[in-house]
């Protein structure tokens, strides 16, 4: 087994402290809302201002602001002011990797199900 894989397994096998588990749970909760996923998907294309995120998320400005606050608190995005405009960006590259992993997994599952249905 490659050394890197062994390292990940041994780290995963260790019992994490409750505080670490709460931080992990907080991040997954932040990803559990479709509106936030739409916003992250838009941000994967690059920086967006709040108005652009309102359009991408197909919801109101107040709702987008609430979700931005949750994503920012989870450490997933950063914001900066550009005059009167708030500009947002993904601040943690691991979010991109996580989304890519999930999308690839869903694609594989869809293809397997499609193949299974063809056999009926």
N, C-alpha and C positions, 0 to 999 in steps of 0.2 A: 504494500500500500504506500502511495506517495506520502512523503513527510508532511506536506501541507494538509492533506486529507486527515491524517492521524491527528495533527494539531487541532483541527476543527472539531473532530470527534471528541477528543479529550476535553476540550473547552466546553463543548455542549454537555458532556457527561457530568461535569461538575455542577453541584447545586448552586444556583445563583441566589444571592441575598434577596430578600423581599423587596428592597428598594429598587434593585435592578429589574426585577420582574415587573414592578409597577411601571417603570419607565418604558419597558418593552410593550406592556399592555396599552399604555397611553399612546404610543406610536401606532399600534395596530387599530386602536379605536379611531384615531385620526384618519385612517384609511378606510374606515367602515361606512362612510357616507358617500353616495353617488355624486352629490354636488361637489364635494371636495376632490373626488377622483376626476371629474370633468375639469376642474380648475387645474389640478396637477398635470393633466394631459395637455391642456393649453400651454402651461408653463414649460413643458418639455420642449416646446418649439422655440423657447426663448422668453425673455422678459416681457411682461404684459402689465398694462396699467389696470386699475380697478374697473374702468369702463369696459375694457376688452374682456376682462374676466366675467363681468356681468353678462355680456353677450355669449361668451363661451359656455357658461353654466346655465344659461337660459332661466335666470332667476333675478330677483331684485337686488339692488345695491346693498340694502341692509343685511340681507341673507348672505351675500358674498362677503361682506365685512366680518360677519360673525364667523364664517368658515375660515377666512384668512387668519383671524385671530387664533383659532384652534390649530391650524397648520403651522403658524409661527411659533406658538407655545410648544408644539411638538418638535420644533427645530428643523422642520422640513423646508420652510421657505424663509426668505428674508425680504424686507421691504426697505425702500429708500424714497425720499422725497425728491421730486424734480419739479420745482416751482410749486404749483398747487396740486400736482398730480402725485399719487402714490404708485410707485413702480414695484412690482413683485418679481421674484425669481426663486427658482429652486436652490436651496442653500446646501443640501446634502446630496451628493452624487449617488449615494446608496439608494435613494428613492428611485432614481432612474433604473438602476440595476434591478431592484425589487419589482418594479412594474414590468420590465422586460422579461424577467423570469416568469411572472404570473401570466403575462400575455402569451409567451411561448407554451406554457403548460396548458392554458385554455385552448390554444390552437391544436395542440397534440390530442387533447381529449375530444375536441370537436371532430377531428379527422378520424379518430378511432370509432366514435359513435356513428359517423357517416358510413364508414366501412361496414360496421355491424349491420346497419339498416339496409345496406345494399344486398346483404346476404339473405334478407327475409323474402 
